[in-house]
Amino acid sequence: MQNIPFMKMHGLGNDFVVIDSRRQMIPLSDALVKRIAHRHMGIGFDQLATIQTSDRADAHLIFYNSDGSTSAACGNATRCIARYLMNETGESELHLTTERGDLFARDAGNGLTSVNMGHPQLNWDEIPLSHDVDTLRLPIDGEPSATGMGNPHCTFFVDDACAIDLEQRGPAIEHHALYPQRTNVQFASLLGPDHLRMRVWERGVGVTLASGSSSCATAVAAARRGLTGRSVQVDLDGGTLWIDWRDDGIWMTGATMHVCNGTLTHEFLQADQ
């Protein structure tokens, strides 16, 4: 492979390497993804996303975790790429496709970008879980809630999310036997009416400063439990997202940042081949 251009973006500190593959298909092996993800010997990211052409939408997106695995959904990366494409085309609304399905994005004004993350998956076999249980209160210590957003989530409601040791609690829950595809893990506390503080352990990544799909899953779980309404503010380690669970899906709104453009060199791409 010759040099590969990339962009570095983040949504509230949830950071991404984005590769635009619309003009040339760029093969990405698990090993290469993991090398790009290395924060000392590569670029570093929570997720890597590729932009591809689509016959029926403005673009098709594919997401990779830093361990080389793929994810069907990444809300913050979707918002970042939507903002990039809106700046490129001058359009204020976009139709995107992912493994999650069809997603619609729009300019929310004041530099904010919204994306409709679709409807949550609430049945045990859709999330998926290993067997039929009450998804609102799982048979796990702390009685978390399970929600699917194209990827699985496990949400704990606690008195103080900031007091949770994510490095200690996250891995065990990520690999819990109830989640055959592993899970994202959230710890959330109620700050006030329709206002949550939430922290994230992300499947295949670890601790992240923010997560869009996790924010959506937490908002859904809070509304189902009667802790909040369906429109909430979610404060994360990296900033704030606004989640609105409507009849047409879950709209997520927040800031994005295009940090820089760069190039993966031939030397780096050929290393360890």
C-alpha positions as protocol buffer text, in pm:
chain_id: "A"
residue {
  index: 1
  type: MET
  ca { x: 0 y: 0 z: 0 }
}
residue {
  index: 2
  type: GLN
  ca { x: 109 y: 355 z: -66 }
}
residue {
  index: 3
  type: ASN
  ca { x: 47 y: 644 z: 176 }
}
residue {
  index: 4
  type: ILE
  ca { x: -307 y: 659 z: 319 }
}
residue {
  index: 5
  type: PRO
  ca { x: -462 y: 998 z: 409 }
}
residue {
  index: 6
  type: PHE
  ca { x: -660 y: 1015 z: 732 }
}
residue {
  index: 7
  type: MET
  ca { x: -843 y: 1268 z: 948 }
}
residue {
  index: 8
  type: LYS
  ca { x: -837 y: 1289 z: 1327 }
}
residue {
  index: 9
  type: MET
  ca { x: -1170 y: 1391 z: 1484 }
}
residue {
  index: 10
  type: HIS
  ca { x: -1337 y: 1376 z: 1822 }
}
residue {
  index: 11
  type: GLY
  ca { x: -1677 y: 1417 z: 1979 }
}
residue {
  index: 12
  type: LEU
  ca { x: -1631 y: 1535 z: 2338 }
}
residue {
  index: 13
  type: GLY
  ca { x: -1294 y: 1360 z: 2359 }
}
residue {
  index: 14
  type: ASN
  ca { x: -1427 y: 1033 z: 2212 }
}
residue {
  index: 15
  type: ASP
  ca { x: -1161 y: 1028 z: 1939 }
}
residue {
  index: 16
  type: PHE
  ca { x: -1149 y: 880 z: 1592 }
}
residue {
  index: 17
  type: VAL
  ca { x: -927 y: 818 z: 1296 }
}
residue {
  index: 18
  type: VAL
  ca { x: -1142 y: 863 z: 984 }
}
residue {
  index: 19
  type: ILE
  ca { x: -1037 y: 730 z: 643 }
}
residue {
  index: 20
  type: ASP
  ca { x: -1226 y: 848 z: 335 }
}
residue {
  index: 21
  type: SER
  ca { x: -1253 y: 543 z: 107 }
}
residue {
  index: 22
  type: ARG
  ca { x: -1504 y: 687 z: -139 }
}
residue {
  index: 23
  type: ARG
  ca { x: -1251 y: 730 z: -420 }
}
residue {
  index: 24
  type: GLN
  ca { x: -1029 y: 431 z: -346 }
}
residue {
  index: 25
  type: MET
  ca { x: -1111 y: 121 z: -142 }
}
residue {
  index: 26
  type: ILE
  ca { x: -850 y: 84 z: 133 }
}
residue {
  index: 27
  type: PRO
  ca { x: -808 y: -265 z: 287 }
}
residue {
  index: 28
  type: LEU
  ca { x: -781 y: -266 z: 666 }
}
residue {
  index: 29
  type: SER
  ca { x: -668 y: -583 z: 841 }
}
residue {
  index: 30
  type: ASP
  ca { x: -724 y: -637 z: 1214 }
}
residue {
  index: 31
  type: ALA
  ca { x: -348 y: -606 z: 1265 }
}
residue {
  index: 32
  type: LEU
  ca { x: -330 y: -274 z: 1082 }
}
residue {
  index: 33
  type: VAL
  ca { x: -626 y: -132 z: 1273 }
}
residue {
  index: 34
  type: LYS
  ca { x: -460 y: -225 z: 1602 }
}
residue {
  index: 35
  type: ARG
  ca { x: -130 y: -66 z: 1496 }
}
residue {
  index: 36
  type: ILE
  ca { x: -303 y: 257 z: 1395 }
}
residue {
  index: 37
  type: ALA
  ca { x: -484 y: 251 z: 1732 }
}
residue {
  index: 38
  type: HIS
  ca { x: -159 y: 236 z: 1934 }
}
residue {
  index: 39
  type: ARG
  ca { x: -123 y: 575 z: 2105 }
}
residue {
  index: 40
  type: HIS
  ca { x: 257 y: 560 z: 2109 }
}
residue {
  index: 41
  type: MET
  ca { x: 350 y: 367 z: 1794 }
}
residue {
  index: 42
  type: GLY
  ca { x: 52 y: 468 z: 1579 }
}
residue {
  index: 43
  type: ILE
  ca { x: -205 y: 748 z: 1580 }
}
residue {
  index: 44
  type: GLY
  ca { x: -437 y: 642 z: 1860 }
}
residue {
  index: 45
  type: PHE
  ca { x: -817 y: 633 z: 1863 }
}
residue {
  index: 46
  type: ASP
  ca { x: -1122 y: 498 z: 2040 }
}
residue {
  index: 47
  type: GLN
  ca { x: -1272 y: 399 z: 1704 }
}
residue {
  index: 48
  type: LEU
  ca { x: -1159 y: 405 z: 1344 }
}
residue {
  index: 49
  type: ALA
  ca { x: -1424 y: 483 z: 1081 }
}
residue {
  index: 50
  type: THR
  ca { x: -1420 y: 452 z: 706 }
}
residue {
  index: 51
  type: ILE
  ca { x: -1641 y: 654 z: 470 }
}
residue {
  index: 52
  type: GLN
  ca { x: -1759 y: 454 z: 171 }
}
residue {
  index: 53
  type: THR
  ca { x: -1987 y: 521 z: -124 }
}
residue {
  index: 54
  type: SER
  ca { x: -2351 y: 410 z: -111 }
}
residue {
  index: 55
  type: ASP
  ca { x: -2599 y: 356 z: -394 }
}
residue {
  index: 56
  type: ARG
  ca { x: -2890 y: 474 z: -181 }
}
residue {
  index: 57
  type: ALA
  ca { x: -2746 y: 722 z: 71 }
}
residue {
  index: 58
  type: ASP
  ca { x: -2496 y: 1005 z: 96 }
}
residue {
  index: 59
  type: ALA
  ca { x: -2234 y: 768 z: 240 }
}
residue {
  index: 60
  type: HIS
  ca { x: -2188 y: 431 z: 411 }
}
residue {
  index: 61
  type: LEU
  ca { x: -1988 y: 413 z: 737 }
}
residue {
  index: 62
  type: ILE
  ca { x: -1795 y: 121 z: 888 }
}
residue {
  index: 63
  type: PHE
  ca { x: -1659 y: 133 z: 1245 }
}
residue {
  index: 64
  type: TYR
  ca { x: -1364 y: -49 z: 1406 }
}
residue {
  index: 65
  type: ASN
  ca { x: -1275 y: -66 z: 1774 }
}
residue {
  index: 66
  type: SER
  ca { x: -915 y: -19 z: 1888 }
}
residue {
  index: 67
  type: ASP
  ca { x: -877 y: -397 z: 1941 }
}
residue {
  index: 68
  type: GLY
  ca { x: -949 y: -455 z: 1570 }
}
residue {
  index: 69
  type: SER
  ca { x: -1309 y: -572 z: 1615 }
}
residue {
  index: 70
  type: THR
  ca { x: -1596 y: -403 z: 1434 }
}
residue {
  index: 71
  type: SER
  ca { x: -1897 y: -221 z: 1577 }
}
residue {
  index: 72
  type: ALA
  ca { x: -2231 y: -163 z: 1407 }
}
residue {
  index: 73
  type: ALA
  ca { x: -2278 y: 178 z: 1568 }
}
residue {
  index: 74
  type: CYS
  ca { x: -2072 y: 474 z: 1686 }
}
residue {
  index: 75
  type: GLY
  ca { x: -2282 y: 781 z: 1749 }
}
residue {
  index: 76
  type: ASN
  ca { x: -2008 y: 1037 z: 1805 }
}
residue {
  index: 77
  type: ALA
  ca { x: -1812 y: 924 z: 1499 }
}
residue {
  index: 78
  type: THR
  ca { x: -2133 y: 942 z: 1296 }
}
residue {
  index: 79
  type: ARG
  ca { x: -2186 y: 1302 z: 1411 }
}
residue {
  index: 80
  type: CYS
  ca { x: -1825 y: 1396 z: 1331 }
}
residue {
  index: 81
  type: ILE
  ca { x: -1841 y: 1247 z: 983 }
}
residue {
  index: 82
  type: ALA
  ca { x: -2183 y: 1401 z: 922 }
}
residue {
  index: 83
  type: ARG
  ca { x: -2041 y: 1745 z: 1005 }
}
residue {
  index: 84
  type: TYR
  ca { x: -1748 y: 1683 z: 768 }
}
residue {
  index: 85
  type: LEU
  ca { x: -1982 y: 1578 z: 486 }
}
residue {
  index: 86
  type: MET
  ca { x: -2219 y: 1871 z: 547 }
}
residue {
  index: 87
  type: ASN
  ca { x: -1923 y: 2110 z: 528 }
}
residue {
  index: 88
  type: GLU
  ca { x: -1810 y: 1938 z: 208 }
}
residue {
  index: 89
  type: THR
  ca { x: -2149 y: 1942 z: 34 }
}
residue {
  index: 90
  type: GLY
  ca { x: -2317 y: 2247 z: 185 }
}
residue {
  index: 91
  type: GLU
  ca { x: -2616 y: 2030 z: 279 }
}
residue {
  index: 92
  type: SER
  ca { x: -2782 y: 2066 z: 620 }
}
residue {
  index: 93
  type: GLU
  ca { x: -2932 y: 1714 z: 623 }
}
residue {
  index: 94
  type: LEU
  ca { x: -2777 y: 1378 z: 534 }
}
residue {
  index: 95
  type: HIS
  ca { x: -2879 y: 1015 z: 489 }
}
residue {
  index: 96
  type: LEU
  ca { x: -2612 y: 769 z: 607 }
}
residue {
  index: 97
  type: THR
  ca { x: -2605 y: 391 z: 622 }
}
residue {
  index: 98
  type: THR
  ca { x: -2424 y: 167 z: 874 }
}
residue {
  index: 99
  type: GLU
  ca { x: -2454 y: -192 z: 993 }
}
residue {
  index: 100
  type: ARG
  ca { x: -2701 y: -43 z: 1242 }
}
residue {
  index: 101
  type: GLY
  ca { x: -2919 y: 61 z: 947 }
}
residue {
  index: 102
  type: ASP
  ca { x: -3021 y: 395 z: 800 }
}
residue {
  index: 103
  type: LEU
  ca { x: -2924 y: 700 z: 1005 }
}
residue {
  index: 104
  type: PHE
  ca { x: -3024 y: 1059 z: 939 }
}
residue {
  index: 105
  type: ALA
  ca { x: -2814 y: 1359 z: 1045 }
}
residue {
  index: 106
  type: ARG
  ca { x: -2876 y: 1732 z: 1044 }
}
residue {
  index: 107
  type: ASP
  ca { x: -2719 y: 2063 z: 1136 }
}
residue {
  index: 108
  type: ALA
  ca { x: -2862 y: 2160 z: 1476 }
}
residue {
  index: 109
  type: GLY
  ca { x: -2725 y: 2516 z: 1466 }
}
residue {
  index: 110
  type: ASN
  ca { x: -2464 y: 2685 z: 1686 }
}
residue {
  index: 111
  type: GLY
  ca { x: -2200 y: 2439 z: 1566 }
}
residue {
  index: 112
  type: LEU
  ca { x: -2392 y: 2138 z: 1695 }
}
residue {
  index: 113
  type: THR
  ca { x: -2472 y: 1825 z: 1495 }
}
residue {
  index: 114
  type: SER
  ca { x: -2764 y: 1586 z: 1548 }
}
residue {
  index: 115
  type: VAL
  ca { x: -2800 y: 1226 z: 1435 }
}
residue {
  index: 116
  type: ASN
  ca { x: -3099 y: 996 z: 1464 }
}
residue {
  index: 117
  type: MET
  ca { x: -2959 y: 672 z: 1607 }
}
residue {
  index: 118
  type: GLY
  ca { x: -3277 y: 475 z: 1533 }
}
residue {
  index: 119
  type: HIS
  ca { x: -3500 y: 289 z: 1774 }
}
residue {
  index: 120
  type: PRO
  ca { x: -3354 y: 108 z: 2076 }
}
residue {
  index: 121
  type: GLN
  ca { x: -3358 y: -271 z: 2092 }
}
residue {
  index: 122
  type: LEU
  ca { x: -3524 y: -381 z: 2415 }
}
residue {
  index: 123
  type: ASN
  ca { x: -3589 y: -753 z: 2365 }
}
residue {
  index: 124
  type: TRP
  ca { x: -3326 y: -989 z: 2506 }
}
residue {
  index: 125
  type: ASP
  ca { x: -3257 y: -1162 z: 2172 }
}
residue {
  index: 126
  type: GLU
  ca { x: -3213 y: -834 z: 1984 }
}
residue {
  index: 127
  type: ILE
  ca { x: -2962 y: -675 z: 2225 }
}
residue {
  index: 128
  type: PRO
  ca { x: -2843 y: -965 z: 2227 }
}
residue {
  index: 129
  type: LEU
  ca { x: -2833 y: -1148 z: 2561 }
}
residue {
  index: 130
  type: SER
  ca { x: -2755 y: -1516 z: 2607 }
}
residue {
  index: 131
  type: HIS
  ca { x: -3104 y: -1604 z: 2733 }
}
residue {
  index: 132
  type: ASP
  ca { x: -3445 y: -1458 z: 2814 }
}
residue {
  index: 133
  type: VAL
  ca { x: -3434 y: -1224 z: 3116 }
}
residue {
  index: 134
  type: ASP
  ca { x: -3594 y: -898 z: 3225 }
}
residue {
  index: 135
  type: THR
  ca { x: -3391 y: -640 z: 3031 }
}
residue {
  index: 136
  type: LEU
  ca { x: -3496 y: -359 z: 3265 }
}
residue {
  index: 137
  type: ARG
  ca { x: -3334 y: -522 z: 3568 }
}
residue {
  index: 138
  type: LEU
  ca { x: -3073 y: -782 z: 3482 }
}
residue {
  index: 139
  type: PRO
  ca { x: -2982 y: -1063 z: 3726 }
}
residue {
  index: 140
  type: ILE
  ca { x: -2641 y: -899 z: 3785 }
}
residue {
  index: 141
  type: ASP
  ca { x: -2534 y: -737 z: 4112 }
}
residue {
  index: 142
  type: GLY
  ca { x: -2663 y: -379 z: 4096 }
}
residue {
  index: 143
  type: GLU
  ca { x: -2957 y: -472 z: 3867 }
}
residue {
  index: 144
  type: PRO
  ca { x: -2840 y: -286 z: 3554 }
}
residue {
  index: 145
  type: SER
  ca { x: -3054 y: -240 z: 3245 }
}
residue {
  index: 146
  type: ALA
  ca { x: -2977 y: -386 z: 2902 }
}
residue {
  index: 147
  type: THR
  ca { x: -3032 y: -190 z: 2581 }
}
residue {
  index: 148
  type: GLY
  ca { x: -2933 y: -247 z: 2220 }
}
residue {
  index: 149
  type: MET
  ca { x: -2831 y: 44 z: 1998 }
}
residue {
  index: 150
  type: GLY
  ca { x: -2688 y: -168 z: 1718 }
}
residue {
  index: 151
  type: ASN
  ca { x: -2433 y: -266 z: 1984 }
}
residue {
  index: 152
  type: PRO
  ca { x: -2508 y: -404 z: 2334 }
}
residue {
  index: 153
  type: HIS
  ca { x: -2516 y: -189 z: 2648 }
}
residue {
  index: 154
  type: CYS
  ca { x: -2534 y: -251 z: 3022 }
}
residue {
  index: 155
  type: THR
  ca { x: -2634 y: 52 z: 3234 }
}
residue {
  index: 156
  type: PHE
  ca { x: -2593 y: 77 z: 3611 }
}
residue {
  index: 157
  type: PHE
  ca { x: -2765 y: 355 z: 3806 }
}
residue {
  index: 158
  type: VAL
  ca { x: -2553 y: 457 z: 4104 }
}
residue {
  index: 159
  type: ASP
  ca { x: -2541 y: 736 z: 4362 }
}
residue {
  index: 160
  type: ASP
  ca { x: -2218 y: 886 z: 4226 }
}
residue {
  index: 161
  type: ALA
  ca { x: -2090 y: 789 z: 3881 }
}
residue {
  index: 162
  type: CYS
  ca { x: -1766 y: 980 z: 3944 }
}
residue {
  index: 163
  type: ALA
  ca { x: -1679 y: 749 z: 4235 }
}
residue {
  index: 164
  type: ILE
  ca { x: -1683 y: 434 z: 4020 }
}
residue {
  index: 165
  type: ASP
  ca { x: -1351 y: 266 z: 3938 }
}
residue {
  index: 166
  type: LEU
  ca { x: -1412 y: 200 z: 3567 }
}
residue {
  index: 167
  type: GLU
  ca { x: -1083 y: 15 z: 3520 }
}
residue {
  index: 168
  type: GLN
  ca { x: -1185 y: -231 z: 3790 }
}
residue {
  index: 169
  type: ARG
  ca { x: -1559 y: -268 z: 3718 }
}
residue {
  index: 170
  type: GLY
  ca { x: -1568 y: -236 z: 3340 }
}
residue {
  index: 171
  type: PRO
  ca { x: -1380 y: -543 z: 3214 }
}
residue {
  index: 172
  type: ALA
  ca { x: -1575 y: -796 z: 3421 }
}
residue {
  index: 173
  type: ILE
  ca { x: -1911 y: -660 z: 3300 }
}
residue {
  index: 174
  type: GLU
  ca { x: -1790 y: -629 z: 2938 }
}
residue {
  index: 175
  type: HIS
  ca { x: -1718 y: -1003 z: 2936 }
}
residue {
  index: 176
  type: HIS
  ca { x: -2019 y: -1114 z: 3145 }
}
residue {
  index: 177
  type: ALA
  ca { x: -2168 y: -1445 z: 3032 }
}
residue {
  index: 178
  type: LEU
  ca { x: -2507 y: -1279 z: 2982 }
}
residue {
  index: 179
  type: TYR
  ca { x: -2357 y: -1083 z: 2688 }
}
residue {
  index: 180
  type: PRO
  ca { x: -2235 y: -1323 z: 2416 }
}
residue {
  index: 181
  type: GLN
  ca { x: -2097 y: -1036 z: 2204 }
}
residue {
  index: 182
  type: ARG
  ca { x: -1954 y: -851 z: 2507 }
}
residue {
  index: 183
  type: THR
  ca { x: -2104 y: -517 z: 2608 }
}
residue {
  index: 184
  type: ASN
  ca { x: -2047 y: -147 z: 2658 }
}
residue {
  index: 185
  type: VAL
  ca { x: -2083 y: -55 z: 3026 }
}
residue {
  index: 186
  type: GLN
  ca { x: -2223 y: 268 z: 3170 }
}
residue {
  index: 187
  type: PHE
  ca { x: -2248 y: 401 z: 3524 }
}
residue {
  index: 188
  type: ALA
  ca { x: -2498 y: 686 z: 3558 }
}
residue {
  index: 189
  type: SER
  ca { x: -2630 y: 902 z: 3841 }
}
residue {
  index: 190
  type: LEU
  ca { x: -2925 y: 1140 z: 3846 }
}
residue {
  index: 191
  type: LEU
  ca { x: -2822 y: 1505 z: 3889 }
}
residue {
  index: 192
  type: GLY
  ca { x: -3169 y: 1656 z: 3856 }
}
residue {
  index: 193
  type: PRO
  ca { x: -3486 y: 1638 z: 3648 }
}
residue {
  index: 194
  type: ASP
  ca { x: -3386 y: 1501 z: 3306 }
}
residue {
  index: 195
  type: HIS
  ca { x: -3015 y: 1548 z: 3384 }
}
residue {
  index: 196
  type: LEU
  ca { x: -2770 y: 1256 z: 3410 }
}
residue {
  index: 197
  type: ARG
  ca { x: -2399 y: 1219 z: 3483 }
}
residue {
  index: 198
  type: MET
  ca { x: -2259 y: 916 z: 3303 }
}
residue {
  index: 199
  type: ARG
  ca { x: -1922 y: 744 z: 3258 }
}
residue {
  index: 200
  type: VAL
  ca { x: -1830 y: 474 z: 3008 }
}
residue {
  index: 201
  type: TRP
  ca { x: -1630 y: 156 z: 2971 }
}
residue {
  index: 202
  type: GLU
  ca { x: -1647 y: 81 z: 2598 }
}
residue {
  index: 203
  type: ARG
  ca { x: -1637 y: -270 z: 2455 }
}
residue {
  index: 204
  type: GLY
  ca { x: -1308 y: -335 z: 2278 }
}
residue {
  index: 205
  type: VAL
  ca { x: -1170 y: 3 z: 2385 }
}
residue {
  index: 206
  type: GLY
  ca { x: -1176 y: 63 z: 2760 }
}
residue {
  index: 207
  type: VAL
  ca { x: -1243 y: 393 z: 2938 }
}
residue {
  index: 208
  type: THR
  ca { x: -1360 y: 667 z: 2700 }
}
residue {
  index: 209
  type: LEU
  ca { x: -1434 y: 1032 z: 2764 }
}
residue {
  index: 210
  type: ALA
  ca { x: -1769 y: 1005 z: 2584 }
}
residue {
  index: 211
  type: SER
  ca { x: -1985 y: 762 z: 2390 }
}
residue {
  index: 212
  type: GLY
  ca { x: -2286 y: 850 z: 2179 }
}
residue {
  index: 213
  type: SER
  ca { x: -2452 y: 509 z: 2167 }
}
residue {
  index: 214
  type: SER
  ca { x: -2388 y: 468 z: 2542 }
}
residue {
  index: 215
  type: SER
  ca { x: -2555 y: 803 z: 2607 }
}
residue {
  index: 216
  type: CYS
  ca { x: -2857 y: 694 z: 2405 }
}
residue {
  index: 217
  type: ALA
  ca { x: -2877 y: 360 z: 2586 }
}
residue {
  index: 218
  type: THR
  ca { x: -2849 y: 528 z: 2926 }
}
residue {
  index: 219
  type: ALA
  ca { x: -3121 y: 780 z: 2840 }
}
residue {
  index: 220
  type: VAL
  ca { x: -3351 y: 497 z: 2728 }
}
residue {
  index: 221
  type: ALA
  ca { x: -3283 y: 297 z: 3046 }
}
residue {
  index: 222
  type: ALA
  ca { x: -3346 y: 603 z: 3266 }
}
residue {
  index: 223
  type: ALA
  ca { x: -3676 y: 677 z: 3091 }
}
residue {
  index: 224
  type: ARG
  ca { x: -3789 y: 313 z: 3113 }
}
residue {
  index: 225
  type: ARG
  ca { x: -3718 y: 314 z: 3486 }
}
residue {
  index: 226
  type: GLY
  ca { x: -3908 y: 637 z: 3537 }
}
residue {
  index: 227
  type: LEU
  ca { x: -3600 y: 828 z: 3652 }
}
residue {
  index: 228
  type: THR
  ca { x: -3628 y: 1084 z: 3372 }
}
residue {
  index: 229
  type: GLY
  ca { x: -3843 y: 1182 z: 3080 }
}
residue {
  index: 230
  type: ARG
  ca { x: -3749 y: 1096 z: 2722 }
}
residue {
  index: 231
  type: SER
  ca { x: -3547 y: 1412 z: 2663 }
}
residue {
  index: 232
  type: VAL
  ca { x: -3235 y: 1438 z: 2881 }
}
residue {
  index: 233
  type: GLN
  ca { x: -2900 y: 1609 z: 2919 }
}
residue {
  index: 234
  type: VAL
  ca { x: -2611 y: 1364 z: 2965 }
}
residue {
  index: 235
  type: ASP
  ca { x: -2287 y: 1499 z: 3113 }
}
residue {
  index: 236
  type: LEU
  ca { x: -1984 y: 1283 z: 3029 }
}
residue {
  index: 237
  type: ASP
  ca { x: -1618 y: 1311 z: 3119 }
}
residue {
  index: 238
  type: GLY
  ca { x: -1556 y: 1495 z: 2791 }
}
residue {
  index: 239
  type: GLY
  ca { x: -1864 y: 1718 z: 2772 }
}
residue {
  index: 240
  type: THR
  ca { x: -2240 y: 1717 z: 2721 }
}
residue {
  index: 241
  type: LEU
  ca { x: -2479 y: 1542 z: 2484 }
}
residue {
  index: 242
  type: TRP
  ca { x: -2852 y: 1601 z: 2454 }
}
residue {
  index: 243
  type: ILE
  ca { x: -3062 y: 1290 z: 2394 }
}
residue {
  index: 244
  type: ASP
  ca { x: -3423 y: 1303 z: 2274 }
}
residue {
  index: 245
  type: TRP
  ca { x: -3612 y: 971 z: 2242 }
}
residue {
  index: 246
  type: ARG
  ca { x: -3885 y: 1047 z: 1990 }
}
residue {
  index: 247
  type: ASP
  ca { x: -4136 y: 843 z: 1794 }
}
residue {
  index: 248
  type: ASP
  ca { x: -3899 y: 837 z: 1494 }
}
residue {
  index: 249
  type: GLY
  ca { x: -3595 y: 727 z: 1694 }
}
residue {
  index: 250
  type: ILE
  ca { x: -3335 y: 864 z: 1933 }
}
residue {
  index: 251
  type: TRP
  ca { x: -3187 y: 1200 z: 1835 }
}
residue {
  index: 252
  type: MET
  ca { x: -2843 y: 1277 z: 1977 }
}
residue {
  index: 253
  type: THR
  ca { x: -2702 y: 1629 z: 1962 }
}
residue {
  index: 254
  type: GLY
  ca { x: -2360 y: 1765 z: 2054 }
}
residue {
  index: 255
  type: ALA
  ca { x: -2038 y: 1929 z: 1944 }
}
residue {
  index: 256
  type: THR
  ca { x: -1778 y: 1781 z: 1709 }
}
residue {
  index: 257
  type: MET
  ca { x: -1417 y: 1864 z: 1629 }
}
residue {
  index: 258
  type: HIS
  ca { x: -1208 y: 1800 z: 1315 }
}
residue {
  index: 259
  type: VAL
  ca { x: -859 y: 1816 z: 1467 }
}
residue {
  index: 260
  type: CYS
  ca { x: -622 y: 1761 z: 1175 }
}
residue {
  index: 261
  type: ASN
  ca { x: -542 y: 1577 z: 854 }
}
residue {
  index: 262
  type: GLY
  ca { x: -246 y: 1345 z: 816 }
}
residue {
  index: 263
  type: THR
  ca { x: -94 y: 1060 z: 619 }
}
residue {
  index: 264
  type: LEU
  ca { x: -8 y: 704 z: 717 }
}
residue {
  index: 265
  type: THR
  ca { x: 330 y: 653 z: 552 }
}
residue {
  index: 266
  type: HIS
  ca { x: 438 y: 361 z: 335 }
}
residue {
  index: 267
  type: GLU
  ca { x: 700 y: 282 z: 600 }
}
residue {
  index: 268
  type: PHE
  ca { x: 438 y: 254 z: 875 }
}
residue {
  index: 269
  type: LEU
  ca { x: 198 y: 52 z: 656 }
}
residue {
  index: 270
  type: GLN
  ca { x: 471 y: -200 z: 567 }
}
residue {
  index: 271
  type: ALA
  ca { x: 600 y: -244 z: 924 }
}
residue {
  index: 272
  type: ASP
  ca { x: 564 y: -594 z: 1068 }
}
residue {
  index: 273
  type: GLN
  ca { x: 421 y: -727 z: 740 }
}
